[in-house]
Amino acid sequence: MSDRPYFLWDVELSDSELRQRLQHPDPRIRAQWQGRVLREARPCDVWRYVSLDEVLRDWPHIERHLGTRRAFWRWLIEGWRRDGLLPAA
C-alpha cells in the first residue's frame, strides 16, 4: 500500500481512510486513532493529521491511548498552558 502513513506500520490503512477515522462522530473511536497518531508519528507530523483544537477537545479520550508518549504530550500541553499559549483547562 503506497499511501499508508509510515507510522501505521502494523495496519493496512490508507492516508484517506485514516483521515476519515480521525473525523468519526464517536469521540471514543476518534480518540483511538488520534492517540495512534500522537503515539506513533513524529511530533512535527502529528499536526498534518490532527489540529491542536481537536487534541484539546478530545484529550480526556485520547490520553488513555498514548502509552509511553502520554508524559510527553502532557508536558507539552501543560507547558503551553503555563506559558500562556493555551487557556487553563
C-alpha positions as CSV (number, residue, x, y, z in Angstrom):
1,M,0.0,0.0,0.0
2,S,1.8,3.1,-1.2
3,D,-0.3,5.7,0.5
4,R,-0.2,4.2,4.0
5,P,1.2,6.6,6.6
6,Y,4.7,5.5,7.8
7,F,3.6,5.3,11.4
8,L,0.8,2.8,10.7
9,W,3.3,0.1,10.3
10,D,1.1,-2.6,11.7
11,V,-2.3,-1.9,10.0
12,E,-3.3,-1.7,6.3
13,L,-4.9,1.7,6.2
14,S,-4.5,4.4,3.6
15,D,-4.0,8.1,4.4
16,S,-7.6,8.9,3.4
17,E,-9.0,6.1,5.5
18,L,-7.1,7.3,8.5
19,R,-8.4,10.8,7.9
20,Q,-11.9,9.5,7.8
21,R,-11.4,7.7,11.1
22,L,-10.0,10.8,12.7
23,Q,-13.3,12.5,11.9
24,H,-15.5,9.7,13.3
25,P,-18.6,11.1,15.1
26,D,-18.0,8.9,18.2
27,P,-15.2,10.6,20.3
28,R,-14.1,7.3,21.7
29,I,-13.4,5.8,18.3
30,R,-11.9,9.0,17.0
31,A,-9.6,9.1,20.1
32,Q,-8.2,5.7,19.3
33,W,-6.9,6.9,16.0
34,Q,-5.9,10.3,17.3
35,G,-3.9,8.5,20.1
36,R,-2.2,6.3,17.5
37,V,-1.1,9.4,15.6
38,L,0.2,11.1,18.7
39,R,1.9,8.0,19.9
40,E,3.4,6.7,16.6
41,A,4.0,9.8,14.3
42,R,6.9,12.2,14.7
43,P,5.7,15.2,16.7
44,C,6.1,17.5,13.7
45,D,3.9,15.2,11.6
46,V,1.1,14.9,14.1
47,W,-0.3,18.3,13.0
48,R,-0.7,17.1,9.4
49,Y,-3.5,14.8,10.8
50,V,-5.0,16.5,13.8
51,S,-5.3,20.0,15.0
52,L,-4.5,21.3,18.4
53,D,-8.1,22.2,18.9
54,E,-9.1,18.6,18.1
55,V,-6.5,17.3,20.6
56,L,-7.7,19.6,23.3
57,R,-11.3,18.8,22.7
58,D,-10.8,15.0,22.8
59,W,-7.9,14.9,25.3
60,P,-9.9,13.0,28.0
61,H,-10.5,10.2,25.5
62,I,-7.1,10.4,23.7
63,E,-4.9,10.3,26.9
64,R,-5.5,6.6,27.6
65,H,-4.3,5.6,24.1
66,L,-0.9,7.3,24.4
67,G,1.2,4.7,26.2
68,T,4.7,5.8,26.9
69,R,4.1,9.0,24.9
70,R,1.5,10.2,27.4
71,A,4.1,12.0,29.6
72,F,5.5,13.9,26.5
73,W,2.1,15.2,25.4
74,R,1.1,16.1,28.9
75,W,4.4,18.0,29.4
76,L,3.9,19.8,26.1
77,I,0.2,20.8,26.6
78,E,0.8,21.8,30.3
79,G,3.9,23.8,29.2
80,W,1.9,25.7,26.6
81,R,-0.7,26.4,29.3
82,R,1.9,27.7,31.8
83,D,3.4,29.9,29.1
84,G,0.0,31.4,28.4
85,L,-0.2,29.9,24.9
86,L,-3.3,27.9,25.8
87,P,-6.1,28.8,28.2
88,A,-6.1,27.0,31.5
89,A,-8.0,23.7,31.5
